[in-house]
């Protein structure tokens, strides 16, 4: 699995960042939206994805 940093835009609240682990970026987006919807108690259609970035975890 890979790590992804997802930047989301939430009306009224502003920007939010989620770091999630997933197999691909589409799954990472779904996870980040789900976490944000639960955290802010807002509908999912109100959340916009601004940036999806795969985090390179090389040491």
ChimeraX attribute file (.defattr): number of C-alpha atoms within 10 A of each C-alpha:
attribute: neighborCount
match mode: 1-to-1
recipient: residues
	/A:1	7
	/A:2	14
	/A:3	18
	/A:4	23
	/A:5	19
	/A:6	22
	/A:7	19
	/A:8	21
	/A:9	16
	/A:10	19
	/A:11	11
	/A:12	6
	/A:13	8
	/A:14	8
	/A:15	14
	/A:16	15
	/A:17	15
	/A:18	18
	/A:19	17
	/A:20	20
	/A:21	18
	/A:22	16
	/A:23	11
	/A:24	13
	/A:25	19
	/A:26	11
	/A:27	14
	/A:28	24
	/A:29	22
	/A:30	14
	/A:31	18
	/A:32	24
	/A:33	22
	/A:34	14
	/A:35	14
	/A:36	20
	/A:37	17
	/A:38	12
	/A:39	9
	/A:40	10
	/A:41	9
	/A:42	13
	/A:43	12
	/A:44	14
	/A:45	9
	/A:46	11
	/A:47	18
	/A:48	14
	/A:49	15
	/A:50	12
	/A:51	12
	/A:52	18
	/A:53	13
	/A:54	16
	/A:55	13
	/A:56	9
	/A:57	7
	/A:58	4
	/A:59	3
